[in-house]
Amino acid sequence: MFTSNVGIDLGYGFLKATNGSRDVVLPSVVGLGADLAYRSELSLYTQEEDNLVVEIDGDRYFVGTLAARQSEIAARSLAENRPGDWSARVLFLTALGLVIDGPTGHANIVTGLPPAHYRLYRDALVDIMLGEHRVVLHGGPRPLEKSIVVENVRVVPQPFGTVFDLFLDRSGTVQQPDLAASRVGVIDIGFRTTDLVVADHLDYVERLSVTTTTGLGTAYALIADALQRDFGLTRETYELDAIVLSGRLRSGGKVQDITPLRNDAFREVARKIITEVESVWQKDDLDVVYVTGGGGQALAGFLLDAVPNAALAPAAQAANVHGYWKLSNKLFGTTGAFNPSLATADSVRGDVGARAAGDR
């Protein structure tokens, strides 16, 4: 049976997954499912991703925009221990169900954890992902029951996904060898954390790779405080996504431009991240620095001029997950069969390194 290679990024803000032909991006919001008495025939929420009901072990959950829209109790979990977080398991199985075609399938997965959490949780993350999983998706015209066997899992420090995306092609072959042989820094700004990693000749430099607690969620908190202060409105973080993206707030039938308020929050958070970067890296120590992640995409205009040799990674929000998928093709081949000449069994369980991945 063909085995699909899959990249999954269990982000605190957004869930990202890809099988190379289909990308999934969903708000990382999970709520308890409920029987809805009526669905409007005129609803503009027509896409499968807008109406995801996921059944796991007999329990139903609303996921993504449906959870934010319809759940009595919905949450965007910021728990550090992702393997131990029940909502992360729901997000993982949702992603797996969406990117594996057919009622049965086999998969190899590459995923990531922040550098500070890597040693603590990588084995536990492998354990919850390996093996057989059953999930029922109710978002389409009829329920889809799926049984999926995950054969192999590789966990890498999260921002290394962007390194793989930049320097591997779709088959997992190293591109731009001259630049790959340099010292590359990655600033990965997520919702809960900002991760800094350094790759030297594509090898992971652990002493220069750290995790901070500043992220796009920090800006969300500033914006939420301002909305409460200026408009008397209280919003959950997952209710701010559309407001922050558009810079517009609907209140009392009127549209308020909150772009200056949003930009002030972004500027303050970017300033803090720059200070954190300067405390870890010497300015002239790196040949190039890439800003990545959904937060990196949002804050790039406030960061790039202050960081020497900095550039925004292409498709920054999905760069990590695209890199995970490219690495899966290198490790397992495009047919999904594990190639023992490229990695040891231990490396597939989570150890990172250019030699184990065959990147030199």
NORLIN-V321447 format. One record per residue. N is the residue number from 1. RES is the residue in three letters. SS is DSSP state (helix for helix, strand for strand, loop for the rest). D_FIRST is the distance of its C-alpha to the first C-alpha in Angstrom with 1 decimal. Layout:
((N & RES & SS & D_FIRST) (N & RES & SS & D_FIRST))
This chain:
((1 & MET & loop & 0.0) (2 & PHE & loop & 3.8) (3 & THR & strand & 6.4) (4 & SER & strand & 9.7) (5 & ASN & strand & 12.9) (6 & VAL & strand & 15.7) (7 & GLY & strand & 19.4) (8 & ILE & strand & 21.4) (9 & ASP & strand & 25.2) (10 & LEU & strand & 26.9) (11 & GLY & loop & 30.2) (12 & TYR & loop & 33.3) (13 & GLY & loop & 34.3) (14 & PHE & strand & 31.1) (15 & LEU & strand & 27.4) (16 & LYS & strand & 25.4) (17 & ALA & strand & 21.6) (18 & THR & strand & 19.6) (19 & ASN & loop & 16.2) (20 & GLY & loop & 18.1) (21 & SER & loop & 18.6) (22 & ARG & loop & 19.9) (23 & ASP & strand & 22.6) (24 & VAL & strand & 23.7) (25 & VAL & strand & 27.3) (26 & LEU & strand & 28.9) (27 & PRO & strand & 32.1) (28 & SER & loop & 31.3) (29 & VAL & loop & 33.3) (30 & VAL & strand & 32.4) (31 & GLY & strand & 34.6) (32 & LEU & strand & 34.8) (33 & GLY & loop & 33.7) (34 & ALA & loop & 36.4) (35 & ASP & loop & 36.9) (36 & LEU & loop & 38.4) (37 & ALA & loop & 41.2) (38 & TYR & loop & 41.0) (39 & ARG & loop & 38.9) (40 & SER & loop & 41.1) (41 & GLU & loop & 40.3) (42 & LEU & loop & 41.6) (43 & SER & loop & 39.5) (44 & LEU & loop & 38.5) (45 & TYR & loop & 35.5) (46 & THR & loop & 33.1) (47 & GLN & loop & 29.9) (48 & GLU & helix & 27.0) (49 & GLU & helix & 27.6) (50 & ASP & helix & 31.2) (51 & ASN & loop & 30.5) (52 & LEU & strand & 27.8) (53 & VAL & strand & 28.1) (54 & VAL & strand & 25.6) (55 & GLU & strand & 25.5) (56 & ILE & strand & 24.6) (57 & ASP & loop & 25.6) (58 & GLY & loop & 27.8) (59 & ASP & strand & 29.6) (60 & ARG & strand & 29.7) (61 & TYR & strand & 30.3) (62 & PHE & strand & 31.4) (63 & VAL & strand & 29.8) (64 & GLY & loop & 31.2) (65 & THR & helix & 33.9) (66 & LEU & helix & 33.9) (67 & ALA & helix & 34.7) (68 & ALA & helix & 37.5) (69 & ARG & helix & 38.8) (70 & GLN & helix & 38.6) (71 & SER & loop & 38.2) (72 & GLU & loop & 41.4) (73 & ILE & loop & 40.2) (74 & ALA & strand & 37.9) (75 & ALA & strand & 37.4) (76 & ARG & loop & 36.2) (77 & SER & loop & 35.8) (78 & LEU & loop & 37.2) (79 & ALA & loop & 36.5) (80 & GLU & loop & 36.1) (81 & ASN & loop & 33.7) (82 & ARG & loop & 30.6) (83 & PRO & loop & 28.5) (84 & GLY & loop & 31.2) (85 & ASP & loop & 31.7) (86 & TRP & helix & 30.4) (87 & SER & helix & 30.3) (88 & ALA & helix & 28.1) (89 & ARG & helix & 25.5) (90 & VAL & helix & 25.8) (91 & LEU & helix & 25.5) (92 & PHE & helix & 22.4) (93 & LEU & helix & 20.6) (94 & THR & helix & 22.0) (95 & ALA & helix & 20.6) (96 & LEU & helix & 17.1) (97 & GLY & helix & 17.3) (98 & LEU & helix & 18.6) (99 & VAL & helix & 16.3) (100 & ILE & loop & 12.9) (101 & ASP & loop & 12.6) (102 & GLY & loop & 12.2) (103 & PRO & loop & 13.0) (104 & THR & strand & 9.9) (105 & GLY & strand & 7.9) (106 & HIS & strand & 7.6) (107 & ALA & strand & 10.4) (108 & ASN & strand & 12.8) (109 & ILE & strand & 16.3) (110 & VAL & strand & 19.6) (111 & THR & strand & 22.7) (112 & GLY & strand & 26.4) (113 & LEU & strand & 29.6) (114 & PRO & loop & 33.2) (115 & PRO & helix & 34.8) (116 & ALA & helix & 37.2) (117 & HIS & helix & 34.4) (118 & TYR & helix & 31.9) (119 & ARG & helix & 33.2) (120 & LEU & helix & 34.0) (121 & TYR & helix & 30.8) (122 & ARG & helix & 27.9) (123 & ASP & helix & 26.8) (124 & ALA & helix & 27.3) (125 & LEU & helix & 25.1) (126 & VAL & helix & 22.3) (127 & ASP & helix & 22.8) (128 & ILE & helix & 22.7) (129 & MET & helix & 19.5) (130 & LEU & loop & 17.4) (131 & GLY & strand & 15.7) (132 & GLU & strand & 14.9) (133 & HIS & strand & 16.7) (134 & ARG & strand & 17.8) (135 & VAL & strand & 19.7) (136 & VAL & strand & 21.4) (137 & LEU & strand & 22.5) (138 & HIS & loop & 25.7) (139 & GLY & loop & 26.6) (140 & GLY & loop & 25.7) (141 & PRO & loop & 27.2) (142 & ARG & loop & 25.4) (143 & PRO & loop & 23.7) (144 & LEU & strand & 19.9) (145 & GLU & strand & 18.5) (146 & LYS & strand & 15.4) (147 & SER & strand & 13.6) (148 & ILE & strand & 11.9) (149 & VAL & strand & 11.2) (150 & VAL & strand & 12.8) (151 & GLU & strand & 12.0) (152 & ASN & strand & 14.8) (153 & VAL & strand & 18.0) (154 & ARG & strand & 20.6) (155 & VAL & strand & 24.0) (156 & VAL & strand & 26.7) (157 & PRO & strand & 30.2) (158 & GLN & loop & 29.8) (159 & PRO & loop & 31.8) (160 & PHE & helix & 30.0) (161 & GLY & helix & 27.4) (162 & THR & helix & 30.1) (163 & VAL & helix & 30.8) (164 & PHE & helix & 27.2) (165 & ASP & helix & 27.4) (166 & LEU & helix & 30.7) (167 & PHE & helix & 29.9) (168 & LEU & strand & 26.3) (169 & ASP & loop & 24.9) (170 & ARG & loop & 21.6) (171 & SER & loop & 20.0) (172 & GLY & loop & 21.8) (173 & THR & loop & 24.7) (174 & VAL & strand & 28.1) (175 & GLN & loop & 30.5) (176 & GLN & loop & 34.3) (177 & PRO & helix & 34.8) (178 & ASP & helix & 38.5) (179 & LEU & helix & 38.0) (180 & ALA & helix & 35.1) (181 & ALA & loop & 37.7) (182 & SER & loop & 40.0) (183 & ARG & strand & 40.5) (184 & VAL & strand & 38.7) (185 & GLY & strand & 39.4) (186 & VAL & strand & 37.3) (187 & ILE & strand & 38.9) (188 & ASP & strand & 36.2) (189 & ILE & strand & 38.0) (190 & GLY & loop & 36.2) (191 & PHE & loop & 37.6) (192 & ARG & loop & 38.6) (193 & THR & loop & 38.8) (194 & THR & strand & 39.3) (195 & ASP & strand & 37.5) (196 & LEU & strand & 38.9) (197 & VAL & strand & 37.0) (198 & VAL & strand & 38.1) (199 & ALA & strand & 36.0) (200 & ASP & strand & 38.0) (201 & HIS & loop & 36.3) (202 & LEU & loop & 33.0) (203 & ASP & strand & 33.7) (204 & TYR & strand & 34.2) (205 & VAL & loop & 38.0) (206 & GLU & helix & 38.1) (207 & ARG & helix & 41.9) (208 & LEU & helix & 41.9) (209 & SER & loop & 39.0) (210 & VAL & strand & 40.1) (211 & THR & strand & 39.5) (212 & THR & strand & 42.4) (213 & THR & loop & 42.8) (214 & THR & loop & 43.8) (215 & GLY & loop & 41.4) (216 & LEU & helix & 41.4) (217 & GLY & helix & 42.0) (218 & THR & helix & 45.4) (219 & ALA & helix & 46.3) (220 & TYR & helix & 45.2) (221 & ALA & helix & 47.5) (222 & LEU & helix & 50.4) (223 & ILE & helix & 49.7) (224 & ALA & helix & 49.6) (225 & ASP & helix & 52.9) (226 & ALA & helix & 54.4) (227 & LEU & helix & 53.3) (228 & GLN & helix & 54.9) (229 & ARG & helix & 58.0) (230 & ASP & helix & 58.5) (231 & PHE & helix & 57.2) (232 & GLY & loop & 57.1) (233 & LEU & loop & 53.4) (234 & THR & loop & 50.9) (235 & ARG & loop & 47.3) (236 & GLU & loop & 44.1) (237 & THR & helix & 42.1) (238 & TYR & helix & 39.3) (239 & GLU & helix & 42.1) (240 & LEU & loop & 43.2) (241 & ASP & helix & 40.2) (242 & ALA & helix & 41.4) (243 & ILE & helix & 45.0) (244 & VAL & helix & 44.3) (245 & LEU & helix & 42.2) (246 & SER & helix & 44.8) (247 & GLY & loop & 47.9) (248 & ARG & strand & 49.2) (249 & LEU & strand & 50.2) (250 & ARG & strand & 51.1) (251 & SER & strand & 53.9) (252 & GLY & loop & 56.3) (253 & GLY & loop & 55.3) (254 & LYS & strand & 56.0) (255 & VAL & strand & 53.7) (256 & GLN & strand & 54.6) (257 & ASP & strand & 53.7) (258 & ILE & loop & 52.5) (259 & THR & helix & 51.4) (260 & PRO & helix & 54.3) (261 & LEU & helix & 53.5) (262 & ARG & helix & 49.8) (263 & ASN & helix & 50.7) (264 & ASP & helix & 53.1) (265 & ALA & helix & 50.4) (266 & PHE & helix & 48.0) (267 & ARG & helix & 50.8) (268 & GLU & helix & 51.7) (269 & VAL & helix & 48.1) (270 & ALA & helix & 47.7) (271 & ARG & helix & 51.0) (272 & LYS & helix & 49.8) (273 & ILE & helix & 46.5) (274 & ILE & helix & 48.5) (275 & THR & helix & 50.7) (276 & GLU & helix & 47.8) (277 & VAL & helix & 46.3) (278 & GLU & helix & 49.8) (279 & SER & helix & 50.1) (280 & VAL & helix & 46.9) (281 & TRP & loop & 46.9) (282 & GLN & loop & 49.7) (283 & LYS & loop & 50.1) (284 & ASP & loop & 50.1) (285 & ASP & loop & 47.5) (286 & LEU & loop & 44.5) (287 & ASP & loop & 44.0) (288 & VAL & strand & 42.1) (289 & VAL & strand & 41.1) (290 & TYR & strand & 38.5) (291 & VAL & strand & 38.8) (292 & THR & strand & 35.5) (293 & GLY & helix & 34.2) (294 & GLY & helix & 35.3) (295 & GLY & helix & 38.6) (296 & GLY & helix & 39.0) (297 & GLN & helix & 38.6) (298 & ALA & helix & 41.3) (299 & LEU & helix & 43.7) (300 & ALA & helix & 43.4) (301 & GLY & helix & 46.7) (302 & PHE & helix & 48.5) (303 & LEU & helix & 46.8) (304 & LEU & helix & 46.4) (305 & ASP & helix & 50.1) (306 & ALA & helix & 50.7) (307 & VAL & loop & 48.0) (308 & PRO & loop & 48.6) (309 & ASN & loop & 46.1) (310 & ALA & strand & 43.9) (311 & ALA & strand & 41.5) (312 & LEU & strand & 39.2) (313 & ALA & loop & 35.5) (314 & PRO & loop & 33.9) (315 & ALA & loop & 32.2) (316 & ALA & helix & 33.4) (317 & GLN & helix & 32.1) (318 & ALA & helix & 28.5) (319 & ALA & helix & 29.0) (320 & ASN & helix & 27.6) (321 & VAL & helix & 24.4) (322 & HIS & helix & 23.9) (323 & GLY & helix & 24.6) (324 & TYR & helix & 22.2) (325 & TRP & helix & 19.4) (326 & LYS & helix & 20.8) (327 & LEU & helix & 21.0) (328 & SER & helix & 17.3) (329 & ASN & helix & 16.7) (330 & LYS & helix & 19.2) (331 & LEU & helix & 17.9) (332 & PHE & helix & 14.2) (333 & GLY & loop & 14.4) (334 & THR & loop & 13.4) (335 & THR & loop & 9.9) (336 & GLY & loop & 9.7) (337 & ALA & loop & 10.1) (338 & PHE & loop & 13.3) (339 & ASN & loop & 16.3) (340 & PRO & loop & 18.9) (341 & SER & loop & 21.6) (342 & LEU & loop & 21.6) (343 & ALA & loop & 21.9) (344 & THR & loop & 22.7) (345 & ALA & helix & 21.1) (346 & ASP & helix & 24.2) (347 & SER & helix & 23.9) (348 & VAL & helix & 20.5) (349 & ARG & loop & 22.3) (350 & GLY & loop & 24.8) (351 & ASP & loop & 27.3) (352 & VAL & loop & 28.2) (353 & GLY & loop & 29.7) (354 & ALA & helix & 29.6) (355 & ARG & helix & 29.4) (356 & ALA & helix & 26.4) (357 & ALA & helix & 24.6) (358 & GLY & loop & 25.8) (359 & ASP & loop & 27.9) (360 & ARG & loop & 31.1))
